[in-house]
Amino acid sequence: MPSPPIPLDDEGAHAVIDAMAPLLGLAIETDWRGAVAMNVKTVAAAAGLVLAFPLDDEAEPAPVFRA
């Protein structure tokens, strides 16, 4: 199983912003970059938890989800 991604630091989060904002057609104001970077790091950390969860090769999603 691959290891989970390394958490993003500020530089990495800003690199993600610089790469993705033009692709998504977003203009991020300078005053908001810190908050956007914080959210990018939070989402990356959550994704790391999901990717680190061990699953068998035969695991399949449930056909019906009930709360």
N, C-alpha and C positions, 0 to 999 in steps of 0.2 A: 504494500500500500504506500502511495506517495506521502511524504510528510506534509503537514499543513503549511500554508504560506507564511512567510515571515511577516509579522505585523508591520504596517507602514509607519514610517516616521514622517515628520512634517515635510521633508524634502520629497519623499515618495508620493505623499498625498497631493502636493502641489504639481508634481509631474503628471499624475493622473488627471488632475483638473485641466492642466495645459493641453493634454492630449485629447480628452473627451469633450470638453466644452465646444470646440469648433465642430466636432463630428455631430454633436447634438444640436447645434445651432444656438448655443447659449452664450450670452454675454454676462459674465460674472463680474460685478463691480468689485473694486479693490477692497472696499469696506466689508464685503461679504466673504472674501476668500478664506479668512480664518475659520468662519463657521462652516463653510462648505468643506474645507480640509478636515475639520473635526468629524463631520458626518461621513466623509469618505473613509477615514480611519475606523470609525465605528462599524460601518458596513463591512469593511475588510476583516475586522476582528470577528464579526458574526459569521461571515463566510468561512473563516478559518475553523470555527467550531463545527459547522456543518460538514466541511470537508474532512475533518479529523474523526468524525463518527464512523466507527467500523461497520461495514456492511458485508454480508456474504456475497459472493459472486452470483448466487442464485436469487438474491433478494429482488422482489418485485413490489411495485406500489399496490396498495389495497384497492380493490375494485370499487368500494363504497366507503366514504368517510362519514362518520357520525360523531357529533359533538356530545 
